[in-house]
C-alpha cells in the first residue's frame, strides 16, 4: 500500500523542487521507502529526484495522459510514500478551447488521483496576505483538497508567527517554515535547471536541503496528511519502436521518459543503452535506435568528431528515430549559439540553428503520416530554442495541432528508415 501527497505552489519559483528534494532525502534518511513523480512534461527535475531517492522518477501528465494511465503509473511507482512535485502554479494548465481554466494542471492531476495537496508558499515579500492566497487556493475547486502549507524564504521567527497565525485561521496547518538561505539556490539553463549529472556538488546540495527540511518541517505531520494511492492497472502505452531498441543516453541525450521505456519493456522489447559522447554506436543487433532530446548543442563539436558513433549510425540497418536534440543530430548541420556550424549525421534533410534563439513551447496533438507512426494519434510536447533553417518540403512525419486545436501544419521528417521531429512523444 502506497500513500501519496502532491507538493504544489501558487506559481513557479516558489521553491517546490528544492523542498521536494529535501523531503525525499529526509524521509529516506528516516528509513521510509519514498518514491516520486513530476507533474507535466519535465526531464530536468526527475533526474534530481532520482539523485535524491535512488529511484527513477516518473512523469504524470494530466494533459497528455488519460486517467487510467495516470492512476496506473502512480500505483505502480510504489513505495510507502509517493511525493508528486507539481509544475508551475497549482491551477495552471494548457489553453483549451472548451475550458477557460485550461487543462492538464496539477489540480487536474490531484483530482484524478484523489491525492491531497501541500502548498509551498514563497513568503519573502508577504505578511498576512498569505492567508488570503491560501484560502483562495483551498476553496477554488471542490475536487482539490489543500491540507497543509510549507512556508519558504521566511525572514525571521516574527515573520513566521505573522504568517502562521493568519494562515491557520483558515483551518489549514502550517507544517513547515524554511528560512532564507543562499545555499539552497541552484543554477539554471534555458530549458530549466542544469541537469543533475552536470552538478558535481549535487549530493552535497541534497544533503543540505534534507537537513533544512528535517529541522524546519514536521515530517510526522506531513506523513499523516498523505492518502492512499488507489490500486489501478496499467493500460497499454505507446508501442515499441522495435524488438531491441538501442537508446542514446548521456549528457547530450538525457531526455527519455521512464514510463515510455518501461512501457516498451512491458510490451516485450529489449532496451540497451549507448553513449554518443563516449564515441559509442548502438548495439549492432538492435532493430531500432532512439536518439532522445537533450543538449547536443553544448557538445556539437564532440559529436561531430566522434567518428565511431557517426559511422555506426550511418551504417546501421535499424529503424532510427530522433526527438528534438536527437532530430537535430540526425540532420545535416547544427549551428550552435556562437554561430559555429557542425556537421551532423546527415541522415535527414534538415539543418538547425541556435544562432538566433527563439522559444518553441507547448503541447502537440500529432497524427503520424509515415513509417512506424503512420495513422497513430499521439500526445507530445515541444520546448526548444533551436530553429529549422533548412528542411525538405516533402517527407514530413506528423500533422500537428496545438492544445487549442490550431493547425500547426506538417512537422518532422522521414527519409527511408530514419525519422524525427522537434516533438517529444508523451503517449
WOWOCOR-V350671 format. One record per backbone hydrogen bond with DSSP energy under -0.5 kcal/mol. CO is the residue of the C=O (numbers start at 1). NH is the residue of the N-H. E is the energy in kcal/mol with one decimal. If there is no record, write none. Layout:
CO;NH;E + CO;NH;E
This chain:
2;229;-3.5 + 3;82;-3.2 + 4;227;-1.9 + 5;84;-2.5 + 6;8;-0.7 + 6;118;-3.1 + 7;86;-3.1 + 8;120;-2.9 + 9;90;-2.3 + 11;14;-0.8 + 15;19;-2.3 + 16;20;-3.0 + 17;21;-2.9 + 18;22;-2.3 + 19;23;-2.6 + 20;24;-2.8 + 21;25;-2.3 + 22;26;-2.6 + 23;27;-2.7 + 24;28;-2.2 + 25;29;-2.6 + 26;30;-0.8 + 27;30;-0.6 + 27;32;-2.1 + 28;31;-2.0 + 32;34;-1.4 + 33;80;-2.5 + 33;81;-1.7 + 35;83;-2.4 + 36;58;-1.3 + 37;85;-2.8 + 38;60;-2.5 + 40;42;-1.6 + 43;47;-0.8 + 44;47;-0.8 + 44;48;-1.1 + 45;49;-2.4 + 46;50;-2.3 + 47;51;-1.8 + 48;52;-1.8 + 49;53;-2.6 + 50;54;-2.9 + 58;38;-2.5 + 59;61;-0.5 + 60;40;-1.9 + 60;62;-0.7 + 61;65;-2.8 + 66;69;-0.7 + 66;70;-2.2 + 67;71;-2.6 + 68;72;-2.2 + 69;73;-2.8 + 70;74;-2.3 + 71;75;-2.5 + 72;76;-2.5 + 73;77;-1.1 + 74;78;-0.6 + 75;78;-1.0 + 80;3;-2.3 + 81;35;-2.7 + 81;83;-0.6 + 82;5;-2.3 + 82;84;-0.5 + 83;37;-2.0 + 83;85;-0.6 + 84;7;-3.1 + 84;86;-0.5 + 85;39;-3.0 + 89;92;-1.6 + 89;106;-0.6 + 90;107;-2.3 + 91;93;-0.7 + 94;103;-2.1 + 96;99;-1.1 + 99;96;-0.6 + 99;102;-1.9 + 103;94;-2.7 + 105;109;-1.8 + 106;110;-2.7 + 107;111;-2.3 + 108;112;-2.2 + 109;113;-2.6 + 110;114;-1.1 + 110;115;-1.4 + 116;6;-2.3 + 117;119;-0.5 + 117;147;-2.8 + 117;148;-0.9 + 118;8;-2.4 + 119;121;-0.6 + 119;150;-3.2 + 120;10;-0.6 + 120;122;-0.5 + 121;123;-0.9 + 121;152;-2.9 + 123;126;-1.5 + 127;130;-1.9 + 128;131;-1.8 + 128;132;-0.6 + 129;132;-0.6 + 129;133;-1.7 + 130;134;-2.5 + 131;135;-2.8 + 132;136;-2.5 + 133;137;-2.3 + 134;138;-2.6 + 135;139;-1.7 + 136;140;-0.5 + 137;140;-0.6 + 141;144;-1.2 + 144;146;-0.7 + 145;117;-3.0 + 145;147;-0.6 + 147;173;-0.5 + 148;119;-2.6 + 149;151;-0.5 + 149;175;-2.3 + 149;176;-1.0 + 150;121;-2.3 + 151;178;-3.2 + 152;123;-2.7 + 154;180;-1.5 + 156;160;-2.4 + 157;161;-2.4 + 158;162;-2.4 + 159;163;-2.2 + 160;164;-3.3 + 161;165;-2.3 + 162;166;-1.1 + 163;167;-2.6 + 164;168;-2.6 + 165;169;-0.6 + 166;169;-0.7 + 167;170;-2.0 + 167;172;-0.8 + 168;171;-1.5 + 173;149;-1.9 + 173;175;-0.7 + 175;218;-3.3 + 176;151;-2.7 + 177;179;-0.5 + 178;154;-2.7 + 181;184;-1.2 + 182;185;-1.2 + 187;194;-1.6 + 189;192;-2.2 + 192;189;-5.3 + 195;198;-1.4 + 196;199;-1.5 + 198;200;-0.8 + 199;202;-1.7 + 201;205;-2.2 + 202;206;-2.8 + 203;207;-2.4 + 204;208;-2.5 + 205;209;-2.7 + 206;210;-2.5 + 207;211;-2.0 + 208;212;-2.0 + 209;213;-2.5 + 210;214;-2.8 + 211;215;-1.7 + 212;216;-2.4 + 213;217;-2.1 + 216;177;-2.1 + 217;219;-1.5 + 218;222;-2.3 + 219;223;-2.7 + 220;224;-1.9 + 221;225;-1.0 + 222;225;-1.0 + 222;226;-0.6 + 223;226;-1.1 + 227;4;-3.3 + 228;230;-0.7 + 233;235;-0.7 + 243;270;-3.2 + 244;246;-0.6 + 244;287;-1.4 + 244;288;-1.5 + 245;247;-0.6 + 245;272;-2.2 + 246;290;-2.8 + 247;274;-1.8 + 250;253;-0.7 + 251;295;-0.5 + 253;250;-0.6 + 254;256;-1.3 + 255;293;-0.9 + 257;261;-1.9 + 258;262;-2.8 + 259;263;-2.0 + 260;264;-1.8 + 261;265;-2.1 + 262;266;-2.8 + 263;267;-1.3 + 264;269;-2.5 + 265;268;-2.1 + 270;245;-3.1 + 272;247;-3.2 + 274;249;-2.8 + 274;276;-0.6 + 275;278;-0.6 + 275;280;-2.3 + 276;279;-1.8 + 283;286;-2.0 + 287;319;-2.1 + 288;246;-2.9 + 289;291;-0.5 + 289;321;-2.7 + 290;248;-2.4 + 290;292;-0.7 + 291;323;-2.4 + 293;255;-2.5 + 295;298;-1.4 + 296;299;-1.1 + 297;300;-0.5 + 299;303;-2.8 + 300;304;-2.5 + 301;305;-1.0 + 302;305;-0.5 + 302;306;-0.8 + 303;306;-0.9 + 305;307;-1.7 + 306;310;-2.3 + 307;311;-2.9 + 308;312;-2.2 + 309;313;-2.3 + 310;314;-2.3 + 311;315;-2.0 + 312;316;-0.8 + 319;289;-2.9 + 320;419;-2.3 + 321;291;-2.8 + 322;421;-1.6 + 323;326;-2.7 + 324;328;-2.2 + 325;329;-2.0 + 326;330;-1.6 + 327;331;-0.7 + 328;331;-1.0 + 329;345;-2.5 + 330;347;-1.7 + 330;348;-1.9 + 331;346;-3.1 + 332;344;-2.6 + 333;352;-2.2 + 334;336;-0.6 + 334;342;-2.0 + 335;354;-2.5 + 336;339;-2.0 + 340;336;-2.4 + 342;334;-2.3 + 348;350;-2.1 + 349;392;-1.4 + 350;332;-3.7 + 350;333;-0.6 + 351;389;-2.2 + 351;390;-1.6 + 352;335;-2.6 + 353;387;-2.2 + 354;357;-0.7 + 360;384;-1.9 + 362;382;-2.8 + 364;366;-0.6 + 364;380;-2.6 + 365;401;-1.7 + 366;378;-2.6 + 367;399;-2.0 + 368;375;-2.5 + 370;373;-1.1 + 371;374;-1.4 + 373;376;-2.5 + 376;368;-2.9 + 376;378;-0.6 + 378;366;-2.9 + 379;426;-3.0 + 379;427;-1.5 + 380;364;-2.8 + 381;424;-3.0 + 382;362;-2.2 + 384;360;-2.5 + 385;358;-1.7 + 387;353;-2.1 + 387;389;-0.7 + 390;351;-2.4 + 395;414;-2.7 + 397;369;-2.8 + 397;370;-0.7 + 398;411;-2.5 + 399;367;-2.1 + 400;408;-2.9 + 400;409;-0.6 + 401;365;-2.7 + 402;405;-1.8 + 406;402;-1.8 + 409;400;-2.6 + 411;397;-1.2 + 411;398;-2.5 + 413;420;-2.0 + 415;418;-2.0 + 417;320;-2.4 + 418;415;-3.1 + 419;322;-1.8 + 420;413;-2.6 + 421;324;-2.8 + 423;425;-0.7 + 424;381;-1.6
